[in-house]
């Protein structure tokens, strides 16, 4: 049977490279005087807590009697591979292949025993297809035995980075379905259910290819609930979803499928390995970083500065602009009535919201859409500042991690001739925040524990 170890508590105690600050220190006083600097600091604390270089080594097993093969994919794949190579004994066998998003290999990483490949995200490309096929071939050529160990490094984005189509499908088919899913408003769980059943590698199929070697999967979670079956579409874990469910999701969101896929799903021909399958015997999964631990780290940092902090949830889903409006209603109630929290305070939340795109959308991701929806609902409310950003440093497919709001956001936008409501309707929040100079630009962070949202009310 496979085993799951939630390492959030252990990882939450990992040392941080960001110095602790108090309200009495000079740096702390500067932060308290500058809401934007404070929110940026808390985002950095949240990201820092999930960096593989700080947490991965503690979860590595001792070298096995036989050989060790490393495989994996995700936006954090480069930093995970770097941390593993640094910690693994130089005199013990190690080889492997990991795929990450373009420009996401750490600049100071010089892969030695692990091959690093790059591919596209969120819509897969031919480089990703070649990487997935090469990974499966590597496993076959390795000829795993019971004395060998496979370590799989999985982080968010791995699903798009390993697009190995099921028999009869093409990469173009997968790309079309992926684009439609991304624009549909489907949840990440629903999207990954479909992806698994149209794949030759996801939904436990990669683990099945590794038998009889034992597989240890180390995961950085970017999904609400931290379900290993959903993270990167679970290439090395059992899949409880079914072909029938995948087909129902496509019909619910009007996702067009090639006829070969419809026929195969209706007949159950593309079913995934299920819990209890012998191919998972002795396997182990460990979540080494998760959204909640990062929110808790940010909360601890804020409290150290004397700020009363409330963590709503790390599992919030829904349409980004609507989630923004709900957060705005809460912040407005605190600002105006002191309920349900007393100001000054900080409100944190995480999860994975979605954006339903119009046919010809503008620029922006779910963080920007959240902040714009929140700003419109706040309508210039005094005393409220905010930041929403993706912890991987990329909001959707743009060059920013997220965006800031302040009491003057709408006023400044309208003074520039911008129409916030129209920009939100056009999925074009990037244009507004770029014009205001309110984008948060970090570049790839080398990890991914999903949405970070913070509202400061004072």
N, C-alpha and C positions, 0 to 999 in steps of 0.2 A: 504494500500500500504506500502511496505517496504521503509525505508529511509536510506540513506548513508551519513555519516558525515566524511569528510577527516580531521583528527586531526593532520596532519603533522605540520602545523604552530604552533599549541598549543604545541605539543610535542617538537618542536625544541627549545622552550624556557625553557624546563625542566632543572633543576639544574644538573650539571655534577660532578661526584666524582673525575674526573681528573682535576688537577689544571690548570688554564690558565697560559700560558707561553708567554713571550715576547722575542724578539731578544736580549734585553739588560739584561735579567736575566741570572744567571749562568747556570740554567738548559736549558734555551733556547739556549744559546751559545753552550752548549754541544751537543744538538740535531742538530744544524745547522752544526756542525763539523762531524757528523756521520750519513750518509744517511740511513743506516739500522735502527739505533735507531729512527731517525725521522719518517720513514715510519711505524715502529711498533707503535710509539706514535699515529700517525694519525689513524691507524686501531683501536687502543684502544678507541680513541675518538668517532669514528663512531659506534662502538659496544655499548659504554656506553650510547650514546644518545637513544638507542632502548631498554634499559633494563626495563622490566615491573615494577620492584620495584620503578622506578622513575616516571612512566607515567600512570600506570593503574588506580590508585585510583581516579584520577581526572575524569575518565569516568564512574564511577559506579553510578547507579541510587539510589535513596533513597529506603529503604526496602519497599516492596509492602504491600498491605492490607493482602494478604495471605502469602504463603511460597515462598522460593527462592531455585531453583535447579540450580546447576552449572554442566555443561558438557563441554567437549572439548578435543582437541587433537593437538599435534604439538611438535616440538623440544623445543619451549618456553613454553610448557604447565605447567611444574613444577614451573617455576618462575612466570607465570601468576597466577596460583592457589595460590601460596604463597603470592603474593601481594594482591589478593582478600581477602584471609582469614585474613590477617593482618588489612585490612581496614574495614571489615564488622563488624557491631555492634555485640558484643558478646551475647546480649540478644534477637537477632532476628533470626528466623529459617533459617538455611542454611545447605544444604547437597549436595553431588554431586560426580562425577567421572570424572577424567581427565586422559588421557593416553599420555605418552611421550616416547621418545626414551630411550633405555637402557643407564644408567649412566647419564641421563640428569635431574634428580631431584636435585635441589640445595642441597648441603651437609648440609646446616644449616636449611633446611625446615623439620619440623615435622608435617606432615598433621594431622589435627584434625577433621574438619568437611567435608573435601573433600578427597575421596579415590584416591590415585595416583597409576596408573598401568604403567608398562613398556612393550614395544614391539620393534620389529625390524624395521629398516629403512636403505636403501631405498626399499629393498625387504621385503614384509610383511611376518609375521610368525603366528603360531597358537596362540601365546599370544595376538597378535593384533586382530585376529578373535574373540577370547574369550572376549577381552575388548570391541570390538564394539557390540557384542551380549549382553554383560552385560549392556552396556550403553542404548541400546534400551529397554531392560527389565526394567532398572531403571526408564526410562521415563514412561513406561506403568504402573509400580507399583506406581509411584508418582501420577498418575491420575490427570494431570494438570487441573486447572480450570481457569476461566477468572480473578480471583483475584490473581493468582500466577504469578511469574516472573521466566523465565529461562534465565540464563546468560551463553552464549556459548563462550569459550575461544579458539580461533583458531590461529594457527601459522603454518609456513611452515613445511612440513613433515607429517601433519595430514592425508593426503590421504593414505600414506602407513601404518600409524599407526592404521587405522580403516578399515581393509579389510573384510567387511561383504559381501560375495558373493551374487549376485542376485540368485533367485530361479533356481535350476538346475546346478549351477556352484559350484565348489569346491575351497578350498583354493589353491590347487595345480594349478588349472586353472588360478587363479588370479596371483599367483607367476610367472607362465610362461609368461603370458601377460605382467606383470610388468617388468620382466627381458628383454623381447624383446623390450619394449618401451624405457627402459633406454639405451639400446645399439643401438637404431635405429637412433638417431639424431633428433627425434621429439621434438618440442618445449614443454614447460611446459603446455601451453594452450591445445595443441593437446593431450598430455598424459592424462591430467585431464578430457578432454571431454570423452575419452574412459573409464577411471576409473569410472566416474560418472554413465555411462550407463551399467556398469557391477556390480553395487553396490546396496546393500539394505539399505544404510545409507547416501550416498553422494548425491550431486546434489539437495539439498533441502529436501530430504526424512526425515532427522532427525528433521527438523523444522515442517514438517507435523505431525510427531508423537507427537510434543509438544502442538498442538492445544488443547484447545483454549487459553492457556497461551500466554502472550506476550513474545517474544524472543528478547533479546539484544545480538548481536554478537560483541565481541571485537576481533579485528584482528591485528596481526602483519604481514605485507605484505612481502612476499618473491618473488613476481612475477612482471615482467615488466608491468607497467600500473596500478598496484594495483587493479585489477579487483576482487571484492569479490567472483565472480562466480568461479574464478580459484584458489584462495588461499585455499589449502587443499581440493580441489575439491568441495568447497562450500556446506558443509552438511546442513547449515541452511539458504541458500539464494536461490532465484529463479534461474533456469538454462535455458538459452536461446538456448543452443545447443540441438541437436536432435540425435535420434538413427541413422538416415541416415548419419549424419556427423561423428559419432563415427565409423560406419562401413567403411566409405570412408577413414578415417585416417588409420585404420588397413590395408586396401587394398593398400593405398599409400606407407606405410612403410613395407609391406609384413609381418604383424603381424598375426600369425596363431591364429585363434579362435576356440574354441569347436563348434561343429555344433549347439548345443542348443543356443549358443550366436548368431551365424550368423542368425539362424531362427528368434529369438526374436527381433534382431535389424532390420531385414528386414521387419518384421511385425509391428514394433514400439511398441512392448509389454512392453519394459523396458523404456518407456519415463519418464522423470523427471518432477516434478512440475515446471510450467512455470511462468514468471512474470505476475502478475495480479491474480494469484490463491488466493482464499480467505484464504488459510492456512497461508499466509504471512501478513494478515491484522494487522496493528499496530506494525509490527516487525521493528527493527532498527539495522543497522550495522554501526560500527565505526572503522575506521582504526586508531589505536593508535600509530603505528610506521610503517614507510615506508622507502624504500631505499634512496629516495631523501633527507629526513631529515638527515640521517646519513652522506651522502656525503657532505651535506651543513655544518654539524658540523665539519667534518674534514677540509673542505675548510676554515671555520672561524678560526680554530686552526692554520692552516698553514699561513693564512694571518696575524694573530697576531704575528707570528714570522718573518713577513716581506717577505714572499714568495708569489709571484704572482701566483694565483691558478685559474685553469680553470676546471669546471665540464662539461664534455662532455655530459653525459646522464646517467640516472638511468635505462634505458630501453633497453640496448644493448643485443641483442641475436645473435645466430649464432654458428658455430663450434668454439670451444675454441681456437684451434691453429690458425685458420684464423683470429679471432678477435685479437689475439696476434700479428699477422703479420701486421694488419692494425694499431694497436697502435704503433708498432715499426716504421712503415713508418712515422707516425706523429711525433714521438719523434726524429727520424733521421733528418727530415726536420727542426725541431726546433734547433737541435744541430748544424747542418751544415749551415743552411741558415737564421735562425731567423724567420722562417715562418711556420705556420700562427701565432705563438706566439713568443715573445722575451724571450730568456733565460737570467737569470735563471728563471725557473717556475716549477710548479707542475701541472700534468694533472690527474684528477680523473674520474673514470667511474664506473658504476654498471650495474646490470641487471642479466640475467641468461643465460649463454652460455651452450652449450651442447657438449658432446663427443660421437662420433660414434666409438664404440669399435670393435676391430678385434675379431675373434673367441676365441682366448686365450690371453686376454690382460694381461699386466703387472700391476704394482701398480700405482695408481695416480688418481687424480680427475681433475675437469675442471680448477681449479686455477693453478695447476702445469702444465697442458697442455697449458694453456694460456701463462705462463711465459716462458716455453721452446720454444713455437712457436715464442714468442716475442724475446727471446735471439738469436735464429737462424737468424731471420730477421735482428736484429741489428748488428750481426756479430762483436761483440766487440767494437761497437761505443763508443768513449770516452764520458764521462760526463753524462751517462744515468744509473740510478738505478731504480729498480722497486719492487713492491710487489703486488701479487694477493692472496687473501684469502677469504674464505667463512666466513661470519659473525657469523655463528653458531659454528665455531671452528673446523669443520670437513670437509675436502676436499674429497668429495665422501664418501668412507667408510674407509679412512685411519685415522691415529692418528694425522695428522697435519692439521692446518687451511689453509695453503698455502705455498708459497715459494717466495724467494727473487731472484732478478737478479742484477748483477753489470757488469761493462765493462769487468771484467775478468772471467765471468761465463764460457764461452766456452773454454777459454784458460786453466783454472784450471781443467775443466772436461776432456779435451783431455790429459792433463798431467797425469791424473790418468788412462788413457787407455780407457776412456768412449767414446762412439760414439753417440753424441747428436741426430743426425738425425735418427739413428736406434732406439734409445730409444723412440723418439717421435712416430715413426711409430708403435712401439710396445705398445703404451699407457703406457709407463713405466717411466714417468717423476719423480716419487717418488725416483727411484733408483739413478738418477743423483743428485737431490738436497739433498738427504740423504748423499751421498758420499761427497758432498761439504760442509756439515754442514749448508745448506741454507734453511732448512725447518723452517717454523713458526709453533711452537707447543704451543697451548693455552689451550687445553681441551675444553669441552663444555662451551659456553659463556652464555647460558640461554636465548638467543634470536636468531633471524634469519631474517635478512633483505637482504639476498642474497649476491651477489658478491661485493667485495671491490677491486678496482684496482687503483694503484697509480704509476705514472712514474715521477721521479724527473730528470729534465734536467738542468745541470749547467756547 
